[in-house]
Amino acid sequence: MRSSDHRAAIILLLFANLVLAACLPQTDRQIPPGTVEATEAPTAISSPEPTLSVTPTPIVSFDGPKLLYQTYLEGSPAVYIMNFDGTGKKKLALPPDFHIRFLEKAISPDGKWLAFHTGSEENKNIALNLFSLETGESILTTPLLSPDYPDNFQSALERLQASQQDFFNKGEITSATLKRDFDLTMVSWSPDGRFLAFAGELDGPTSDLYLYDMESKTIRRMFDDLLNIASLEWASDGQTIFFSNIVPGEIYSWTIPYAINVKNGDIQDFDVAGWDIIDSCFESEFCLWHYQGDGGDPISISYLDVATGKSRSLWKPTFQDYAASFQDKLIIVSGPYGEDPEPGTYFVDFAGKRKKISDIFFERFVYWDAEEPCFIGAMPDGLYRISLDGTVQKIFEPVYYEFSISPDGQWLIAYNEDSPYVHSQGLLLLNDKLEVVQIIGDEKTNHLVWQPDSAGLLFMTRDLYHVSVPDGQLQLIEKGTNVSLGEYDYRWIP
């Protein structure tokens, strides 16, 4: 949960299909001018009959987990599937104009479906599609634009101006800024795989949150608003979707976050500022967030109660990094850069009680639910184990700044990204007793991906490798590869 991760810009891709705007499904619901309607009961609308848009090509049969990844050759996106050891690689037969924003979010939990977009806003034919990873079929789910696109933004502006809604930069909202912040590339699967949440402008005048039901093949509009949706994410319990709407300004935009109960449509808005970043949420109970304005250091870590929408300050000044143990309702934070409180590392419980545990100013943290749960801290002279009682102990001398914990929680890989400021040191493998097992290779690593069974991982240097765990046996998969293993560009499937 590093704050730097949330500030990082992520390369986005989109997928699209040719469809007619006249096919757009409609509802009978009308939004009174100048109101924001919290849906009492989400309205169901019929989706178009599924249509085959690509000739089916059966997917290669694989033994064990398969890696789906996205890459870009000569500026064109492509999606490949292969075994963990690089064998059986096959390119998916997606339409030529496909776009995917986050591949990791686009694949259903059971690994059977890939959601993607086709078409473009310029051609007024952007659509949401599903690709079967079992049969190779591409199926149209729904067009995403209303018939009056792009005139809908002027209609939205007029209704906003006539409304009682009061935004601090309301005067900066124009039809142009509404269109600038318009984005239909967001999708997120429910944990059980039944529902696909997505952004759409099916009903106008701006984009909203919708749900596609994989069983009934129907679509529900979950929220009506005169602003565009900016983000969406399912809670791990499958009952709640966290989403936000964007308030556009001439230069800077800000967001309004919400949580919605998918069963009854109840909506909760949060008392957080427009540039606050929700870092992580525990099911649908609470979230942790911090403030990140235009540049500068992150500040103000807070606890957010989802049921009430109210927040509680845990840490107000600047900080370098923080991590959390949800089980212990505890965060660790290094800061501030000023004098109040004195710089160092602190434990802060979720009630806001603070305790200084060290004068050391750590640059990175990760919580590890190891044999004895602890935090791992990184600073320029090495790695440290930070026990939940506040004991700080160095466990390894050379410095590593990036961490990755295996899916089963038994292994931790520390590594350094490709940076001219860090010496190449290979992958440092620790077991859950915090014993150094071995150092694998001697190059800096850009990204790595664990196998679902934790028996190995793929990692990138200048080339793509597979390494088995814990023996550390290396295998070159591809030399000088164009494979992208960025945070959202891959996904293991069963």
C-alpha positions in Angstrom: 0.0 0.0 0.0 2.8 2.4 -0.9 1.7 6.0 -1.5 4.1 6.1 -4.4 2.2 3.3 -6.1 -1.0 5.3 -6.0 0.8 8.3 -7.5 2.3 6.4 -10.3 0.9 6.9 -13.8 -0.3 3.7 -15.4 -0.3 3.1 -19.1 -3.9 2.4 -20.2 -5.2 0.6 -23.2 -8.8 0.3 -24.5 -10.7 -2.3 -26.7 -13.5 -1.6 -29.1 -16.1 -3.0 -31.7 -18.2 -1.5 -34.5 -21.9 -1.1 -33.4 -24.7 1.2 -34.4 -25.8 3.9 -31.9 -29.4 3.2 -33.0 -29.2 -0.2 -31.2 -28.7 1.5 -27.9 -30.9 0.1 -25.1 -33.1 2.7 -23.4 -34.9 3.0 -20.1 -38.1 4.9 -19.2 -36.4 6.7 -16.3 -35.9 10.5 -16.5 -33.7 12.5 -14.2 -35.3 15.8 -13.2 -33.0 18.8 -14.1 -30.4 19.6 -11.5 -30.8 16.6 -9.3 -28.6 13.6 -8.4 -30.8 10.5 -8.1 -29.7 7.8 -5.7 -31.4 4.8 -7.2 -33.9 3.3 -4.8 -33.9 0.0 -6.8 -31.5 -0.3 -9.7 -33.4 -0.4 -13.0 -33.0 -3.4 -15.3 -32.8 -3.0 -19.0 -32.4 -5.6 -21.7 -29.1 -6.0 -23.3 -28.7 -6.6 -27.1 -28.8 -10.2 -28.3 -25.2 -11.5 -28.2 -23.6 -11.3 -31.6 -20.4 -13.0 -32.8 -17.9 -10.4 -33.9 -14.8 -12.6 -34.4 -14.6 -16.1 -35.9 -14.1 -18.5 -33.0 -10.7 -20.1 -32.6 -10.3 -22.6 -29.8 -7.9 -21.7 -27.0 -4.9 -24.0 -26.6 -5.4 -26.5 -23.8 -3.0 -25.9 -20.9 -2.0 -28.0 -18.0 -2.1 -25.9 -14.8 -2.2 -22.1 -14.5 -1.9 -20.0 -17.6 -0.6 -16.4 -17.9 -2.6 -13.9 -19.9 -0.6 -10.8 -20.7 -0.8 -7.7 -22.8 2.0 -6.4 -25.0 2.5 -3.7 -27.7 4.2 -4.4 -31.0 4.7 -1.4 -33.3 2.1 0.5 -31.4 -0.6 -2.1 -31.7 -1.9 -4.0 -28.6 -2.0 -7.8 -28.4 -3.0 -10.3 -25.8 -1.2 -13.6 -25.4 -1.8 -16.7 -23.3 1.0 -19.2 -22.3 2.1 -21.7 -19.8 4.1 -20.6 -16.8 7.2 -21.9 -18.4 6.6 -20.0 -21.7 5.4 -22.9 -23.7 2.2 -23.0 -25.8 2.2 -19.3 -26.4 -0.9 -18.2 -28.4 -2.2 -14.8 -29.5 -5.9 -14.2 -28.7 -8.1 -13.6 -31.8 -9.4 -10.2 -30.6 -10.9 -7.6 -33.1 -8.4 -5.3 -34.7 -9.7 -2.2 -32.8 -9.9 -3.7 -29.4 -8.9 -1.8 -26.3 -8.3 -2.9 -22.7 -7.6 -0.5 -19.9 -6.5 -2.9 -17.1 -6.1 -6.5 -18.2 -5.9 -7.6 -14.6 -9.4 -6.2 -13.9 -10.9 -7.3 -17.2 -10.7 -11.1 -16.6 -13.5 -12.8 -14.7 -12.5 -14.6 -11.4 -13.1 -18.0 -12.9 -10.7 -17.2 -15.8 -13.4 -17.8 -18.5 -14.2 -14.3 -19.8 -12.2 -11.3 -20.8 -14.1 -7.9 -21.0 -12.9 -5.5 -23.6 -14.0 -2.4 -25.6 -14.2 -1.8 -29.3 -14.9 1.2 -31.4 -14.2 4.8 -30.5 -15.8 7.9 -29.2 -14.8 9.7 -32.5 -16.8 7.2 -34.5 -19.6 7.1 -31.9 -19.6 3.3 -31.7 -17.7 2.4 -28.6 -19.0 -0.8 -27.1 -18.4 -3.3 -24.3 -17.6 -6.9 -25.4 -16.8 -10.3 -23.8 -14.2 -12.7 -25.1 -14.6 -16.4 -24.2 -11.3 -17.8 -23.1 -12.8 -21.3 -23.6 -14.2 -21.0 -27.1 -12.4 -18.0 -28.6 -15.7 -16.2 -29.3 -16.1 -12.4 -29.1 -19.6 -11.3 -28.0 -21.1 -7.9 -28.1 -22.5 -7.0 -24.6 -23.8 -3.5 -25.2 -23.1 -0.2 -27.0 -22.0 2.5 -24.5 -23.1 5.8 -26.1 -26.5 7.5 -26.2 -27.9 8.6 -29.6 -27.3 12.3 -28.8 -23.5 11.9 -28.1 -21.6 14.3 -28.1 -24.4 16.9 -27.7 -25.2 15.2 -24.3 -22.4 17.3 -22.6 -24.2 20.5 -23.4 -27.4 19.1 -22.0 -25.6 18.0 -18.8 -24.0 21.5 -18.4 -27.4 23.2 -18.7 -28.9 20.9 -16.1 -25.9 21.4 -13.8 -26.1 25.2 -14.1 -29.8 25.0 -13.2 -29.3 22.7 -10.3 -28.7 23.4 -6.6 -25.5 21.5 -6.6 -22.7 23.7 -5.4 -19.1 22.7 -6.3 -16.2 24.9 -5.4 -15.2 25.1 -9.1 -18.7 24.9 -10.5 -18.0 27.9 -12.7 -15.2 26.1 -14.4 -17.4 23.2 -15.6 -18.1 23.5 -19.3 -19.3 21.1 -21.9 -15.7 20.8 -23.0 -14.4 19.9 -19.6 -17.2 17.4 -19.1 -16.1 15.8 -22.4 -12.4 15.9 -21.5 -13.0 13.9 -18.3 -15.3 11.4 -20.1 -14.0 7.8 -19.9 -15.8 4.6 -20.7 -12.9 2.2 -20.2 -13.6 1.1 -16.6 -14.7 -2.5 -15.8 -14.6 -4.6 -12.6 -15.9 -8.1 -12.0 -17.7 -9.1 -8.8 -15.7 -11.6 -6.7 -18.1 -14.4 -7.6 -18.0 -13.5 -11.3 -21.7 -13.0 -11.8 -21.7 -9.3 -12.3 -19.5 -7.0 -14.5 -19.5 -3.4 -13.3 -18.7 -0.9 -16.1 -18.9 2.7 -17.1 -21.5 3.6 -19.7 -23.4 6.6 -21.1 -26.3 4.4 -22.3 -29.0 6.7 -20.9 -27.1 10.0 -21.0 -26.3 12.7 -20.4 -23.0 11.7 -18.7 -21.3 8.4 -17.8 -22.7 6.3 -14.9 -22.1 3.0 -13.1 -23.9 0.0 -14.6 -24.0 -3.7 -13.8 -24.2 -6.5 -16.4 -25.7 -9.8 -15.0 -23.9 -12.8 -16.6 -26.9 -15.1 -15.7 -29.9 -13.0 -16.9 -28.0 -11.1 -19.6 -29.5 -7.8 -18.4 -28.0 -4.5 -17.5 -28.8 -2.3 -14.4 -28.1 1.3 -14.1 -26.9 1.7 -10.5 -26.4 5.5 -10.2 -27.8 8.6 -12.0 -25.6 11.7 -11.9 -24.8 14.8 -14.0 -21.1 14.1 -13.6 -18.9 11.5 -15.2 -17.8 8.4 -13.4 -14.1 8.3 -12.6 -13.3 5.0 -11.0 -15.0 1.8 -9.8 -13.9 -1.2 -7.6 -15.7 -4.1 -6.0 -15.3 -4.7 -2.3 -13.9 -8.2 -1.5 -17.2 -9.3 0.1 -19.1 -8.8 -3.2 -21.8 -6.6 -1.5 -20.4 -3.2 -2.2 -18.9 -1.2 -5.1 -16.6 1.7 -4.4 -16.8 4.3 -7.1 -16.2 8.0 -7.7 -17.5 10.8 -9.9 -15.3 13.5 -11.3 -15.8 17.3 -11.0 -14.0 18.9 -14.0 -12.1 22.1 -13.7 -10.3 24.2 -16.3 -6.9 22.7 -15.2 -7.4 20.4 -12.3 -10.3 18.0 -11.7 -11.3 16.4 -8.4 -13.5 13.4 -7.4 -16.4 12.6 -5.2 -16.2 9.0 -3.7 -19.2 6.8 -3.0 -20.0 3.3 -1.9 -23.2 1.5 -3.2 -24.9 -1.7 -1.9 -25.5 -3.7 -5.1 -28.6 -5.5 -3.6 -30.7 -2.5 -2.5 -29.0 0.4 -4.3 -28.3 2.3 -1.0 -25.5 4.9 -1.6 -23.1 6.3 0.9 -21.0 9.3 0.1 -17.8 10.1 2.1 -16.5 13.2 3.8 -13.1 13.1 2.0 -11.6 15.9 -0.1 -11.4 15.9 -3.9 -7.7 15.0 -4.1 -7.8 12.3 -1.5 -6.8 8.8 -2.6 -8.5 5.7 -1.1 -5.6 3.3 -0.7 -7.3 0.1 0.3 -10.6 -1.1 1.8 -11.4 -4.0 4.1 -14.4 -5.7 2.6 -17.2 -3.1 2.9 -16.4 -2.1 6.4 -13.7 0.6 6.3 -11.0 2.1 4.1 -7.7 3.9 4.6 -7.0 7.0 2.5 -4.5 9.8 2.3 -4.4 13.3 0.7 -2.3 13.8 -2.4 -2.6 17.3 -4.0 -0.8 18.7 -7.0 2.8 17.6 -6.4 4.4 17.7 -3.0 4.5 15.0 -0.3 1.5 12.9 0.8 -0.2 13.9 4.0 -3.1 13.1 6.2 -3.8 9.4 6.5 -7.3 8.7 7.7 -9.7 5.9 8.6 -13.0 5.9 6.7 -16.1 4.2 8.1 -18.0 3.0 5.1 -21.3 2.6 7.0 -21.4 6.2 8.2 -19.3 7.9 5.5 -17.3 9.6 8.3 -13.5 9.7 8.6 -11.1 9.8 11.4 -7.6 11.3 11.2 -4.8 8.9 12.0 -1.8 10.9 10.8 -1.9 14.6 9.7 1.6 15.6 8.7 3.7 14.6 5.7 5.0 11.0 5.5 7.3 8.9 3.4 5.3 5.7 3.3 2.9 3.7 5.3 1.4 0.1 5.5 -1.4 -1.4 7.5 -2.3 -4.6 9.3 -6.1 -4.8 9.0 -6.2 -7.7 11.5 -4.5 -5.6 14.2 -6.1 -2.4 13.1 -2.7 -0.8 13.0 -0.7 1.3 10.6 3.1 1.9 10.5 4.2 5.3 9.1 7.5 7.1 8.7 7.4 10.9 8.9 7.2 13.8 9.1 9.6 16.0 7.1 9.0 18.8 9.6 9.5 18.9 13.4 6.0 18.0 14.8 6.0 15.3 15.7 9.7 14.5 15.7 10.8 12.5 12.6 10.9 8.8 12.9 8.6 5.7 12.6 5.3 5.4 14.4 2.6 2.9 15.1 -0.9 4.4 14.9 -4.0 2.4 15.8 -7.3 2.9 14.0 -8.5 5.0 16.9 -5.7 7.5 16.2 -3.5 6.6 19.2 0.2 7.2 18.2 3.4 5.5 19.5 6.9 6.2 18.3 8.9 3.0 17.9 12.1 4.2 16.2 14.2 7.2 15.1 14.8 5.4 11.8 13.1 7.0 8.8 12.1 4.1 6.5 11.4 4.7 2.8 9.2 1.6 2.1 7.0 -0.7 4.2 5.0 -3.9 3.6 2.9 -5.9 6.1 3.7 -9.6 6.1 1.4 -12.1 7.7 4.3 -14.5 8.2 4.8 -17.1 10.9 5.2 -14.2 13.2 3.3 -11.3 11.6 5.4 -8.2 11.2 6.2 -5.2 9.0 9.2 -5.2 6.7 10.9 -1.8 6.3 13.5 -0.7 3.8 16.1 2.1 4.1 19.4 2.8 2.4 21.4 0.5 4.7 19.2 -2.6 4.4 16.0 -4.4 5.3 14.4 -4.5 8.8 11.9 -6.6 10.6 9.5 -4.5 12.7 7.6 -6.7 15.1 4.1 -5.8 16.2 5.5 -5.0 19.7 7.7 -2.3 18.1 11.0 -4.2 18.1 13.2 -3.1 15.1 15.8 -5.6 13.8 18.0 -5.5 10.7 17.7 -8.7 8.8 19.7 -8.1 5.6 22.5 -5.6 4.8 22.1 -4.6 1.1 19.1 -2.3 0.3 16.0 -3.5 -1.5 13.0 -1.1 -2.1 10.3 -3.3 -3.7 8.5 -6.2 -2.1 6.3 -9.0 -3.4 4.6 -11.6 -1.1 3.6 -15.0 -2.5 -0.1 -15.9 -2.8 0.2 -18.4 0.0 2.1 -15.9 2.3 5.1 -18.2 2.8 7.6 -16.3 0.7 8.7 -12.8 0.2 10.8 -11.5 -2.7 12.6 -8.3 -2.3 13.9 -6.6 -5.4 15.0 -3.4 -7.0 13.5 -1.9 -10.1 15.7 -0.8 -13.0 17.1 2.4 -11.7 20.5 4.1 -12.2 20.5 5.0 -8.5 20.4 1.4 -7.2 23.0 -1.4 -7.7 21.7 -4.6 -9.3 21.4 -7.3 -6.7 19.1 -9.9 -8.1 16.0 -11.3 -6.3 16.2 -11.8 -2.5 14.1 -14.7 -1.4 13.0 -15.0 2.3 10.8 -17.6 3.9 8.1 -16.9 6.4 10.6 -17.3 9.3 12.4 -14.3 7.7 15.4 -16.4 6.8 17.3 -15.5 3.7 17.0 -18.5 1.4 19.0 -17.3 -1.5 19.7 -14.5 -4.0 18.5 -15.3 -7.5 20.3 -13.7 -10.5 22.2 -10.4 -10.4 20.2 -8.0 -12.4 17.7 -5.3 -11.5 14.0 -6.4 -12.0 11.3 -4.3 -13.6 8.3 -6.5 -12.7 7.5 -9.9 -11.3 4.4 -12.2 -11.3 3.9 -15.1 -8.8 2.3 -18.3 -10.0 -1.1 -18.9 -8.2 0.4 -21.9 -6.4 3.4 -19.9 -5.2 5.8 -22.6 -6.7 7.5 -20.0 -9.0 7.3 -16.7 -10.6 8.0 -14.8 -13.8 10.2 -11.7 -13.7 11.7 -9.3 -16.1 15.1 -7.8 -16.4 16.1 -7.0 -20.0 14.7 -10.5 -20.7 11.8 -12.6 -19.3 12.7 -15.4 -16.9 10.9 -18.0 -14.9 12.3 -19.1 -11.5 11.0 -22.0 -9.4 10.6 -21.5 -5.6 12.4 -22.3 -3.3 15.2 -23.9 -5.3 15.8 -20.8 -7.5 16.2 -22.7 -10.8 16.2 -20.1 -13.6 14.8 -20.6 -17.1 15.0 -18.0 -19.9 11.5 -17.6 -21.4 12.1 -14.8 -23.9 15.1 -12.7 -24.8 14.7 -8.9 -25.4 11.0 -9.4 -24.8 8.1 -6.9 -25.4 6.0 -8.6 -22.7 4.6 -6.1 -20.2 4.3 -7.3 -16.7 3.2 -4.0 -15.3 0.8 -4.0 -12.4 -2.3 -4.2 -14.5 -1.1 -5.8 -17.7 -1.2 -9.5 -16.8 -3.4 -12.1 -15.0 -2.9 -15.7 -14.0 -6.0 -17.8 -14.7 -6.8 -21.3 -13.4 
